[in-house]
Amino acid sequence: MTPIKPFRRLKKKPIKIEEIVANNDNEMGMDKGILDYPFENVRAEVESAFGMSADLRVLEGRTADKDVLIFYLETMVNSKSLHETISKFLSPNHIFIDNLETVDELTSYCKEIFGGASYQMISTTNEIYSAIINGSLVISINHLDKAISVNMLTDEKRSVTEPSSQTVVRGPKDGFIESISTNVSLIRRRIRNQNLHFEQYTIGEATQTPVYIGFVKGIVNEAILQEVRNRIKKIKVSAIFESGNIEELIIDKTFTLFPLALNTERPDTVAANLMEGKIVILIDGTPFALLVPAVFVNFFEMAEDYYQSFFLGSFVRLIRYLSFMIALLTPSLYVGVLTYHHELLPTTLLLSVIAQREGVPFPAVVEVLIMEITFEILREAGVRMPRVIGQMVSIVGALVIGQAAAEAGIISNIMIIIVSITAIANFVSPVYSFAAASRLLRFMLIIFAAVLGLYGVLLILVAMVAHLSSLRSFGVPYLAPIAPFIIEDQKDVFLRFPFWKMKQRPKYLRAESEQKVFSSSPPSPPPMKGGNSS
């Protein structure tokens, strides 16, 4: 790396803009240093680096008897703060130092001029470019080997609203937005503890995307935390735009349909999991945060389970498990039974199904595939179309196509019922990525049911369980606490026990502090007046 030299008027032949551009092309990505050039060429260097972008602004002026260059991107800075800062910096009324010759004098000057504004001293090319890109005002002063970066990032962002993908009836209504600083504040409002730490990384050679990992020190397992750090540091890509990009680059095994990281828009979900000993990964520009490590049972849990009676929370959780099995198996069971195993149906039901399928020109497997693919098309059309039109397309398409196809004799009425209940059960899943995995597995089960009957369905289920048993999420078994079976963790798997019963954090996370609830039992009602206090 070339050493950085001061902003001084060196006695050498000025470098032409063409030579600067050529050097940038030849040494792209190297921190060559803008301070290698005479002050009069600094402007040309910055303009060539940004390709004379339409939103790049360069101002010239003087302060403390020194030539000054000011750089910023008009689309990234707050215009009101910008004008106040520039006028204050260049105004002769605020100059209290005759000459700026040293970095110490410059520091004192900045404290007087900028006051409480966020600023820092920078000196290298990459630091200057990064500051401009991230919405800072960069001030370069002649004869000084340091430039000033003043944070002027615009505060334009979407307001905090209710999450669109994970709604609840009872619970907080705020959700993450695309601003990483806002998302961090939403978590800190719920965990008001100095042990909540966030570490920042910058990922993406071109996008320079800020990424935070958050954890509660004293609770999180240090080995898992270090593994997350190592995987984040190893990411070498040109661009990161969404948490899904990070997820694919850090999960233990990529060739699986099941998500190995839990994504959520809900700050309360993140806060609750942090207190369990998990780690959150926040990416600037997306409202979806990642929680790791994630296990199979996490995708059947919702924050709302803990905001209502444990009886109702347990019942709803069992409904989710049942819905997952219905969405996964119903079409394949229909195909297998009608193709190979008629004897499994009661005679009355079998005669009713056969009567409905009379005149249908396709075998059961083709009938199922037609309806499943049609429903997937309607689902995608409803999601991608404008919101008002999309709902109409989904409802009208399902009614018209389903009824018309049944009346035309292409499919049977029982087929419409099966596809409908399958789709509704699939929507019960609280995490979209997990529901998508069951959708893909459903097609595999249908094909094997058509070839081998119910034996094919059983074969796929055995293979699926074996595959799930082999998965790890940052070293944690994916089927924990079921396989391996951990008796202490069964209080929050299929059923949700009362809070005062769940005294310890999950064993599979190996948290530093296992104790979670310190009271041993719920409070008892006070004794009746005049009654026996014992």
N, C-alpha and C positions, 0 to 999 in steps of 0.2 A: 504494500500500500504506500503510495507517495505521501511523504510528510506534508502537512498543511503549512503554508506560509502566510504571513500577514497580508492584509489589504494595504499594500503600499505601492506607490508609483515607481515601479522598478524601471531602471534604465535599460530597456531592451525593446526590440521592435514589437509594436503592438500585434497581437494575434488577430487574424481576420476571422470573421464569422464562419466562412467556409471551412477554415481549419478547425474551428471549434466543433462544428457539426461532424466533420470527418473523424475527429478524435472521439466524439460521443458514439459514433457508429462502430468504431474499432474497439472501444473499451466499454461497451454498454454493461451496466451493472457494477462497474468498479467505482469505488469512492475516490475518484481522482482528486477532487477538491476544487471548489470554485475559487478558493483563495490562492490557487496557483497562478491566477491571471491578474493583470493590473486592474485597478478599480474601474477604469473606463470600459473594460471588457466584461465586467460582471453581468451587466444587463444582457449583453448578447448571449452569454453562456446560459442564463436562466431562460431566456426566450427560446433559444434553440432546443433546450432540454424539454420544454413544454410545447414545442412545435408551433409557437405563435398562436396558442389556443385563444379562442374568442373571449373567454372569460378571465384570462390572465391580465392583471392590471399592474403596471409599473409606474411608480411616481418618483420624481426627482425633487430634492430640496436640500436645505442646509439647516443645521442645528449646531450650536456651540462652535461656530466657525468651521464646520466640517461638512463635506459633501455627503448626502444621504440618498440611498436607493431603497424604496419600499415596494415589496412584492406581495401580492395576494390574489386569490381566486375570487372573483366577484360573486360567484354562485355558491360559495362555501362559507362566507363570512356574514356576520350580523351587521347590516349596513349602519344602523344607529350607533352601535359601539365603535364601528370602524371610523366614522367621521369624527367622533369625539376624541378618539385616541390619536388620530393623525393630526388634528388641529392642535391638540395639546402638545404633541411631540415637536411639531414644527413651529409652534408659536414662540416668538422671542420673549414674551412675558414670563415664560416658565423656565428660561435658561438661567441657572445659577452657577454653572461651571463654564469658564471661558474656553477651556480646551479639554478634549477627551483624548488622552494619550495612553491610558492604561485600562486594563480590564476592571480594576478596583474603582476607578473613576466612573467607568461606564455602569458598573453595578449600582453605585450610589445615585447616579443620574436616573437609572431606571426605577429605583425605589421612589424617587421624588416624583417622577413623571407618571408612572403607571399605578402607583399606590397598591391597592389590593388586587389588581388585575393579575391573571396568571401569565407569567412570562418566564423564559429561560434563555441561557446563553448557548448558542450552537456555533459550530465552526466547520463542519464537513459538508460535502456536497449532498450526501444522502440525508443528512439531518435537515438541511435547508429545503430540499425537495419534499421530504416527508412532512415538514411543518406546513409548507404551502398547501399540500394536498389535503392535510387534515384540518384545514380551516383556520390556520394561523396567519398572522401578519408578520412578515419577515423584514427586518430593518437592517440594512448593511451600511456601516459607517466607514468612510475612507480612513486608512491608516490604522485600523483596528483589526486584530485577528479573530474577533468574535462578532457574530451577528446576533440580533435579538429576535426571539420568536414570541409573539404575543397571541394568546389564544383568543380567537374571534369567531369560533364556530357558531354558525346559525343555530337557533333553538327551534327551528321548524320541525315538527314531528307530529305523528298521529297521537291524539289524546288517548288516555287509558280507557278502554271499554271492556265489555264483557267478552270472554273468549268465545270464538265462533265454533270451535271444534269440540270443546269439552265444557258443556253447560251443566249447571246444577240447579236444583230447586231451592235448596237451603245451603247457604254458604256465601263467601265473598264473591262479588261480581266483577272484580277487576282482573285484568289479564295482561300478559306481557305485550309489549309493542316492539317496534323495530329499533328503538334506541337502547343500547346496552346499558347506559348510565341510569336510565329510568328503570330498567329491569332490575338492576342491582339495588336501587332504592326501594323497590317493591318488596324485595326479599328482606332487606335490612329493617323495614318497618315491622316485620313479623318476628325477626330474630334480633332483638336489641341486646346484642352481646358482643363484647370485644373479641371473643374467640372466633367469630365468623370472619374468615379471611378470604380474600379474592386475589388471585395471581393473574397477571396479564401476559398474553402472548400475542404476537403478530404473525399471522399465517397468510400466505399467498404472495408470491414474488411480485405480481402485478397489482393485486387488489389491496394488499397490506391491511387485511381484515383484523380488527381487534377481537381477541378471544379471551374470555375470562374462565378460570376454573374456581369454583367456590367450595368451601368445606368448613366444618366447625372443628377447630383444633381442640384436641382433648377427647373428641368422640370418634373422628374418622380414623380408620386403620391406616397407619403410615405406609405400609407396604403397598396397599392398593393405591393410595394417593401418589406414591412415587411412580408406580406403573402408569398411571394416567399422565403424569408429567412427562415421562419418557416417550410415550406414544404421541403426545401433542408435539413435543420437540422434534420428533422424527418426520413430521409431515413436511414434505417438500413438493408443493404444487404452485401453479401460476395463479390460480384464482379460487376463492372460497366465497360462496354467496348464501349458503343456507346451512343449517345444522345437519341436514342430510349428507352434505359433502364430508363434514367432519366424521359423522357416524360411520360411513363406509371405510374411512381411513384408519380408524382406531379400534374397531370391534375385533374380537378374537378370531372369528371365522366368517369369511364373506359369502361362502356358498351355502347359504341357508335362507329359507323363506321367513324365518322367525326373527323379529327385531331383537338385538342384543343390547340396545340402549332404549330407555324409556323417554319419549318426547312428550312435552306438555307445554301448554300455554298458561298454566295456572301458577301464580306465585305461592299460594297456600300449599299446593302439592309439592313444590320444590322445597319450601321451608320445612314441611313435615318430613320429607325424605332426608334432608340435611341433618335433622335432629335424630334420625335413625342411624346415621353414619355413612350416608351416601355422598357422592360428589356431583355437583352440577357444572355443566359446561354451557356458557352463554356465548352467543355469536352475534356480533353487531350486524344489524340489517334484517333480523328475523325474529318473530315473536315466539319461536319454538326453542325451548331449552332442552338439553339432554341430561338425563340422570343415569349415572353408572355407579356400581354395577347393577344390572337389571336381571331379574329372574322371572320365570314363567308366571308365577302367581301375581306379580306386580301388575300385569296387564288385565287383571280382573278386579283390581281395587280402584276405588275412587275416593277423593277427599270427602265427598258427601257421606260416605259410609260412617265417618267418625263424627258427623255433625247431627246425627239423629240417633234414635234408640238402637242399642246393639241388637235387639230382636229384628227390627226392620232392616238394619244394615246387613245382618247375616242372611236374611231372606233374599234381599236383592242380590247379594253376591252369589248365592246358590242359583238364582235365576240366570245370572251371567254365565256361569259354568254350563248350565243346561242349554242355554241359547247357543253357546259355542258348539256343543255336540250336535244340536239340531241343524245348525247352519252347515256343519262339516259333513254330516252323515246322511241326512234325509234323502237327497237326490240319488246317492249311490245305493242306499238301501232299497229305494223304489225300483231302480233298474235291476239290482240283483235278485230281488224277490220275484218280480214279474218275468224275468228271463229264465231263472233256474230253480227258484224255490217257491212255487205256488202253494205248496202244502203248508207253509208257515202262516198263510192268511186264513182267517175264518171263512167258511164257505159262503156265507151271506155277503161278506165284504168282497171276496174274490169275484163273485158273480156280478156285483155292482160295478167293480172296476172293469171287468171284461165287457160289460154292456156299454160303459162309457167309451171304451177304446174301440168299439165296433165301428168300422169305417175309417179309422185312422190309418193312413198309408205307411207310416213309419214304425220301425221297432221302438221299444221303450228308450233305448240309449240315444237314438237320433232325436226323438221327441224331447228328451231332457236337455240335450246339448243345444237344440234350437232355442228353447225357452231361456236357458241360462245365458247364452250368448246375447240373445235379444235383450234380456234384462240388464246385462252389463253395458250394452250400448246405450240403453235408456238412462242408466245410472251416470255414465260419463257425459251424456248430453245434458242431463239435468245439472251436473256440477259445472260444466264449462260454459253453458249458456248464461246470459244475464239472469240475475236472481229471480225476477218476476216471471220471465219467460220460461226459465228452467223448471220451476215448480209445475207450471202448466204442461210443459212437454212431458214430464215424468208421469203426471196423473193421467192426462189424456192418452199418452202413448200406452201406458199399462192397461187402461180400461179398453181402449179401442182395439189395440192389437190382440189382447188376451181374448176378449169376447168375440171379435171377428174371426180369429184363428179357430176358436172352439166351434163356432157356428159353421165355419167352412169345412170342418172335419179334419183339419190339419193336426190339431192336438186335442187332448181330452180335458174335461173339466177338472179331473183329479190332478192333472199335471199343473194347471193354473194354481190350485190350492197348494201344492207342494212347493212350487217356485216362490209363491208369495210368502209362505211361512218361513222358507229358507232365507229370503231377503230380509224379512223383518227381524228374524233372529240374528242375522249378521250385523244389523244396525245397533244391536244392544251393546256390542263391544265398545268400551269407553275409549280405546286407542285405535285410531284409523289404521296405522301400519300393521297392527296385529290382526285386525279384521281382514286386511288385504291378504295376509298369509293364509287364512282359512279359505278365502275365495279361490286362491290358486290351488290349494290342496284338494278342494272339492272337485275340480275337473279331473285330477289324477285318480281320485277315488271312483268317479263315474266310469272312466275308461276301464279300470281294473275290474269293477263290478260287472261290466258288459262282457269281459273276457273270461273271468274266473268265478263270477258270482260273489256270494258273501265271503268265500275264501279269499278272493282278491282284496275285498275291503279289509278283512282281518290282517292280511299280509301287509298292506300299506300302513295300517295302524301300528303294527308291531315295529315296522321300519321307522315310523315317525317317532315312537317312544324311544327306540334305540338312538335315533339321531338327536333327540332332545337331551338324552342322558349324556351324550358326548360333548354337548355344547358347554362353553364356559364364557362368562362375562367378566373380564378382567380377573380371571382365575377363580371366580366363584361358580360352582356348578349351577347350570341353568334351571334344573328341576328342584333345587333346594328351596324349602326345607322338606320336600317330599322324598327326593332321592339325591343325596343321602337323607334319611329320615331323621329329623331333629324334633324330639318330643316337645322341647321348650317353646319352639316356634309355631306350634300348631294352634295357638290361641288367636292367630290372625291370618289364617290361610283360607279354609272353606267357610268357617264361621268367624265372626268378630266377637271376641269376648269383651266384657266391660273394661274400661280404662284401668280400673284398679286391679284387674287381674293380669294385665299386660305390663309386668313390672320391669322386664328386661328388653333391651334392643335385640334385633334378630341375631342369632348366633352365627349364621353363615357370613355376616358382614365383619365379624371379628372386631367389633368396635373397641376402642381404647377404654371407654367407660360403658359398661353394660347396663348399669342401673338406669331406668327411665322413670319409673313411678315409685315414690317413696312411701305413700300411704298404703297400708295393708288391707283396708276394707272401706266400703262406703260408710258415710255417717249414718248413725241410727236415729230414728225419730226420738224426740224428747219424751220422757215419761209423762203420762197423763196426770193431771192435778188430782191429788188425793190417792193416787195409785201407788203401787209398790215400785220404788225406783230400781229395785234389783231385777 
